[in-house]
Amino acid sequence: MKKIVTIITTLFLCTFLFAQTTWKADPMHSKLTFSTVHNGISDISGLFKIFDITAITSKTDFSDAVFELSTTVASINTEVEMRDNHLRSDEFFDVEKYPKMTFKSTSIQKTEKDKYELTGQLTLHGITKPVTITMWYRGTIENPQSKAPTAGFKFSTVIKRSDFNIGPKFPAPMISDEVKIKADSEFIKQ
């Protein structure tokens, strides 16, 4: 009988200690933005209005977290309707054929206090490539309004649009090949 109690207790403690929690980005306090250089002289920026980011972790510092992102590409907004429609067309994102951009992390490595490198697979325009994202974990608090545990993050990376065959008719002097992507997010524990 003692053996059974010991085994059950051990299993319970292991389950408790290694329990994973899910965190979701709060859309009211999160933003997914990008910027590129136009004609070599100015930055043009925009955002994706519809996206979802989820983190699954068993550690309070998120050092073992797996992050997943899904974005509705047609929600692109650069504050110029004509440009947004052009970006949605088959000359750029071809949102009818490729409606989603996704990312799933495959590893996480601590680089310094509260800073990490996420490596994973980014799928955009029907092409999947490995990408490394810099992540800054800004801490966890109890939200004063909702009383929910809330964690803050800043993510950033640079991708090449040529790697994803986006806008191949538009050479780098007109629109830079490098595109900076940034996400600032508050995650709520589920």
C-alpha positions in Angstrom: 0.0 0.0 0.0 2.9 2.4 0.8 4.4 1.7 -2.6 1.2 2.6 -4.4 0.8 5.8 -2.3 4.5 6.7 -3.1 4.0 6.1 -6.8 0.8 8.1 -7.0 2.5 11.0 -5.0 5.5 10.9 -7.3 3.4 11.0 -10.4 1.3 13.8 -9.0 4.4 15.9 -8.1 6.0 15.2 -11.6 2.8 16.3 -13.3 2.6 19.4 -11.1 6.2 20.3 -11.5 6.3 19.9 -15.2 2.8 21.2 -15.9 2.7 23.3 -19.0 0.8 26.6 -19.2 -0.5 28.3 -22.2 -0.3 32.1 -22.7 -2.0 34.0 -25.5 -1.2 37.4 -26.9 -3.7 40.0 -25.8 -4.9 41.7 -29.1 -5.7 44.9 -27.3 -2.1 45.2 -26.1 -0.1 43.7 -28.9 1.1 44.8 -32.2 2.9 43.1 -35.2 4.7 45.6 -37.4 7.2 45.6 -40.2 9.3 48.2 -42.1 11.3 48.4 -45.3 13.3 51.1 -47.0 11.7 52.8 -50.1 14.0 54.2 -52.8 17.0 53.9 -50.4 15.9 57.0 -48.6 12.9 56.5 -46.3 11.4 53.8 -44.1 7.9 52.7 -44.9 6.2 50.8 -42.1 3.0 48.9 -41.5 1.3 46.3 -39.4 -0.8 43.2 -39.6 -4.1 43.9 -37.8 -5.2 40.3 -37.4 -2.7 37.8 -35.7 -2.5 35.3 -32.9 0.5 34.4 -30.9 0.6 31.5 -28.3 3.3 30.4 -25.9 3.4 27.1 -24.1 5.9 26.8 -21.3 6.5 25.0 -18.0 9.0 27.6 -16.7 8.2 31.0 -15.2 11.0 32.7 -17.2 9.7 31.2 -20.5 13.2 29.7 -21.1 11.6 26.5 -22.5 8.7 28.2 -24.3 7.4 27.2 -27.7 5.9 30.1 -29.6 3.4 29.9 -32.5 2.3 32.8 -34.6 -0.5 32.9 -37.2 -1.2 36.1 -39.2 -4.0 36.9 -41.7 -1.8 38.5 -44.4 -4.8 40.4 -45.9 -5.0 42.4 -42.7 -1.9 44.3 -43.8 -2.2 48.1 -43.2 0.4 50.7 -44.2 -2.2 53.6 -44.0 -2.3 53.9 -47.8 -5.2 51.9 -49.2 -3.8 51.8 -52.8 -0.5 50.4 -51.5 -2.2 47.9 -49.2 -4.3 46.6 -52.1 -1.1 46.3 -54.2 0.7 44.4 -51.4 -2.3 42.0 -51.3 -2.1 41.3 -55.0 -0.2 38.5 -56.7 2.7 40.9 -57.3 3.5 40.7 -53.6 1.7 38.5 -51.0 -1.0 37.0 -53.2 -3.3 36.8 -50.3 -6.0 34.8 -52.2 -3.5 32.0 -52.7 -1.5 32.4 -49.5 -3.8 33.9 -46.8 -1.6 33.1 -43.8 1.9 33.7 -42.5 2.9 31.3 -39.7 5.9 30.8 -37.4 6.6 28.0 -34.9 9.7 28.0 -32.7 11.8 24.8 -32.6 14.3 25.9 -30.1 15.0 28.7 -27.6 18.4 29.8 -26.3 19.2 32.3 -23.5 21.7 34.9 -24.7 21.7 37.1 -21.6 19.4 38.0 -18.7 15.8 38.0 -20.0 17.0 37.8 -23.6 16.6 34.8 -25.9 17.0 33.7 -29.5 14.1 31.8 -30.9 14.8 29.6 -33.9 11.9 28.2 -35.9 10.1 27.8 -39.2 8.5 30.8 -40.9 6.0 30.1 -43.7 5.2 33.0 -45.9 3.9 33.1 -49.5 4.0 29.3 -49.7 7.7 29.0 -48.7 9.0 27.8 -45.4 12.4 28.9 -44.2 14.3 28.8 -40.9 14.3 32.1 -39.0 15.9 33.3 -35.8 14.0 35.9 -33.7 15.4 38.0 -30.9 13.1 37.9 -27.9 13.2 40.1 -24.8 11.1 38.8 -21.9 10.1 42.0 -20.0 8.6 40.3 -17.0 5.3 39.0 -15.6 2.8 41.0 -13.4 -0.7 40.6 -12.1 -2.7 42.9 -14.4 -4.2 45.6 -12.1 -7.6 45.6 -14.0 -8.2 41.9 -14.8 -6.0 40.4 -12.0 -4.8 37.9 -14.7 -1.1 37.0 -14.8 0.3 39.0 -17.8 3.8 38.7 -19.4 5.4 41.2 -21.7 7.6 40.5 -24.7 9.4 42.2 -27.6 10.3 40.1 -30.6 12.4 41.3 -33.6 14.0 39.8 -36.7 15.0 40.7 -40.2 14.0 38.6 -43.2 14.7 38.9 -46.9 11.6 39.2 -49.1 13.6 37.5 -51.9 13.8 34.4 -49.7 10.0 34.2 -49.9 9.6 35.4 -53.5 7.7 38.5 -52.5 7.7 41.4 -55.0 10.4 40.0 -57.3 9.6 42.6 -60.0 10.6 45.4 -57.6 14.4 45.6 -57.3 16.2 46.3 -54.0 17.0 49.9 -54.8 13.2 50.5 -55.1 12.2 48.4 -52.1 14.8 47.0 -49.8 15.2 43.2 -49.8 15.5 43.3 -46.0 12.3 43.7 -44.0 12.4 44.3 -40.3 9.6 42.6 -38.3 8.8 43.5 -34.7 6.1 42.4 -32.3 5.4 44.0 -28.9 3.0 41.8 -27.0 1.3 41.3 -23.6 0.5 37.6 -23.0 -2.3 36.5 -20.7 -2.1 33.2 -18.9 -4.9 30.9 -20.0 
